[in-house]
Amino acid sequence: MSKINPFHLAIPVNNLQKARTFYRDVLGCKEGRSSDHWVDFNFFGHQLVIHYKEQSHTQTSTSNPVDGKDVPIPHFGVVLDWDVFQEFSKDLKNKSVNFVIEPYIRFEGKTGEQATMFFYDPCGNALEFKAFKDMSQLFAS
């Protein structure tokens, strides 16, 4: 796989301090620049910015059925190395993260075998972390 450029993602949070604590202390992201209304994080080599935005009562979340589970839409996350995923998921369990979809293996023994898990940040943003048994199969059909 060729070198991947870091992405930049800005997301709304309705409680800047709770979100800051979650991304820094629970996910282990290093904090960068910040102001009274936003905070930059090194999100596994990518730039994630949380921006304070008052909660809207018109926001709705939805899901899509996958493998008999309700996958939250929208969501974002990172593809980790297999061993990193295993340690990271154990760490999240030890920190009592409430999973929407507990860590599990999809396509076991097949092309595209992957570990995946879903959870929300304290402001309702859905995250998915995954890992491929064989990273060269990331875009396999």
N, C-alpha and C positions, 0 to 999 in steps of 0.2 A: 504494500500500500504506500502511496506517495505521501509526502509531508502534507498534513492538514493544517490549514490556517485556522487560528482561533476564531470562534464566532463571538458576536456581541449580542446579548439579549437583555432587554429591559422589561421588567415585569412590575405590575402594580401590587402594592401591599397596603393593607389598611391599618397596620400597626408596625411602624418602622422598627421599634425596639425589639418586639417579639421576633420579627423576621430576621433582624440583624443577629440576634442571639442564636436562632435556629441555624442559619447558614454558616455562622462562624463556629459555634460550639457543638452543634449536633452533626452537621455535615463536614466540619473541619476546613471550611474555605477561609483562606487568608483575606482579611479586609484590606481594601486599598483606600482610595480617596472617598470623601464623604462630605455631605452638607446636612442641613436640618431636614432635607426632603429626599435624599437619596444616599445610597451606599454602594460602592463598587466592591466586587468580590472576585478572587481568582477561583473560578468554578472549574476545577480539574483542568486548568490550562486555558480556560475560556473566560471571557469577561461577562459577568452577570451583574446587572445593576438593579437593585430594588428601589422603586420610587414610591413614596407615600402618595396614596390616592384614597380619598374618603370612600368607604364602602358604599357601593350602589345596591339598592334593593331590587334593581331590575336585572342584575347579573344572574344568569342561569348556567348551571353546569350540566353537562350531558355525558353519556357514556356510549361505548360501542361494545357489543358482545364479542369477545375473543376467547376461545377455549372454554366457553361456559362461564367466563368471568366478565364483570362490567369494567371495561377499561375507561378511565376518565379522559374526556376530550374537552379542551386541549390539554396536552402535557408536554413536558420537556425533560431532558436528562442527558446522561452521558453513557457511552459504551465503554466499559472498563475491561481491563484484562481479567481473565477468568479467576485467577487467585486473588486479585484485588477485590473483585466482586464478592467472593466468599467471605473475606475478612470484613469488608465494608458492611455487608448485610448482618453479620454477627454483631458488629459494633452498634449498628442501628437498633438491633433487638435489645442489646444491653442498655441502650439509652431510652428504651421503651417507646420507640417510634411506633405509631399506630398505622399499620399497613392497610391500604385499601385492597391490595393483592400481595399476599405474603410471597417471599422469594420462592420461586419454583423453576423447574426446567421445562422448556418447550422443545418440541421436535427431538426428544431424546433419541440418540442413536441415528438420527437422520441429518440430511443436509440442512444447515442453518441451526443446529442445536444451540440453544441459548438459555442462559439464566436471566430472569427478569423479576422486578418487584416495583410496586407502585405505592406512593404515599403522598400526603399533602403537606405543604408547609403550613405554619399557623395562620396564614391569611387566605388559605384555600387554593393556592396554586398547586396543581398536580405535577408530580415528578415521577419519571421512570428511569431506573438504572438497569442496565443489562450488560451481559458479557456473552461473547460467542466462544464456544469450545474451540473453534477454528476461526480466527479473525478473518481469514481470507474468504470466509463465507458470508461476510456482512451483507453483501448485495446479491447473494446467490438466489436463483429463482427455483 
